Amino acid sequence: MRHGKKFNHLGRKAPHRKAMLSNMAASLVLHKRISTTLAKAKELRKYVEPLVTRAKEDTTHNRRIVFSYLQDKEAIKSLFGEVVDRVGNRAGGYTRIIKTGFRLGDNAEMCIIELVDFNELMLKEAAPAKKKTRRSRRGSGKSASEGASSASAEAKTEDVENKASEDKSTEDNAGAEDDKKSE
C-alpha cells in the first residue's frame, strides 16, 4: 500500500527518477530554462529550490551536498556563481512554470520551467510596477481624510477655473456692448 506517499513517482523506479531529476536540474541551472512536461516540472521545482537555497551560503559542505544531487561540476560553478548573484536577495520561489500547451504525440501538458531572475522580458515588464495600495471596504482614517482633502482641493480648483471663465465671458460681453454703443 502507498498510504501517505504523496510525491509523483513519474512512472519510474527510484534510481531512474533520481538520475532524471539530477540531469534536469543540472540543465536548468546551466541553461536557465528548459521545456518539459508539467508533472516533471512540478517535481523538478521541489528538487531544485532547496539546492538554490543551500547555494546562498558558499561553504565546502554546501557544495558537497549540492554536488551529491547534481553530479555536474559546471552546474555547481554556475549555481554558486551567477545564479546566486541574481537570486541572493530572494526569500524563495526561484523557479517559474509557464504552461505552453499540449504535446502533439501523446497530448501531454507541456511547460517551460525557468529561473525567475533570468527572464529579461519579465524583468522589463515588472520594472515600472506601481506602489501597492491597500484597499478595503472601510477606509482608514488617514487615507479617507487625505482622499477627502484631495477631492475638496480638486473641487476648489474647478470652482476657481469656472469663476475665471465666467469673468472672462462677462468681460467679452461688456466689450461687445461697448463696441455696439460706439457705432
Rosetta blueprint (number, residue, H / E / L):
1 M L
2 R L
3 H L
4 G L
5 K L
6 K L
7 F L
8 N L
9 H L
10 L L
11 G L
12 R L
13 K L
14 A H
15 P H
16 H H
17 R H
18 K H
19 A H
20 M H
21 L H
22 S H
23 N H
24 M H
25 A H
26 A H
27 S H
28 L H
29 V H
30 L H
31 H H
32 K L
33 R E
34 I E
35 S E
36 T E
37 T E
38 L H
39 A H
40 K H
41 A H
42 K H
43 E H
44 L H
45 R H
46 K H
47 Y H
48 V H
49 E H
50 P H
51 L H
52 V H
53 T H
54 R H
55 A H
56 K L
57 E L
58 D L
59 T L
60 T H
61 H H
62 N H
63 R H
64 R H
65 I H
66 V H
67 F H
68 S H
69 Y H
70 L H
71 Q L
72 D L
73 K H
74 E H
75 A H
76 I H
77 K H
78 S H
79 L H
80 F H
81 G H
82 E H
83 V H
84 V H
85 D H
86 R H
87 V H
88 G L
89 N L
90 R L
91 A L
92 G L
93 G L
94 Y L
95 T E
96 R E
97 I E
98 I E
99 K E
100 T E
101 G E
102 F E
103 R L
104 L L
105 G L
106 D L
107 N L
108 A L
109 E E
110 M E
111 C E
112 I E
113 I E
114 E E
115 L E
116 V H
117 D H
118 F H
119 N L
120 E H
121 L H
122 M H
123 L H
124 K H
125 E H
126 A H
127 A L
128 P L
129 A L
130 K L
131 K L
132 K L
133 T L
134 R L
135 R L
136 S L
137 R L
138 R L
139 G L
140 S L
141 G H
142 K H
143 S H
144 A H
145 S H
146 E H
147 G H
148 A H
149 S H
150 S H
151 A H
152 S H
153 A H
154 E H
155 A H
156 K H
157 T H
158 E H
159 D H
160 V H
161 E H
162 N H
163 K H
164 A H
165 S H
166 E H
167 D H
168 K H
169 S H
170 T H
171 E H
172 D H
173 N H
174 A H
175 G H
176 A H
177 E H
178 D H
179 D H
180 K H
181 K H
182 S H
183 E L
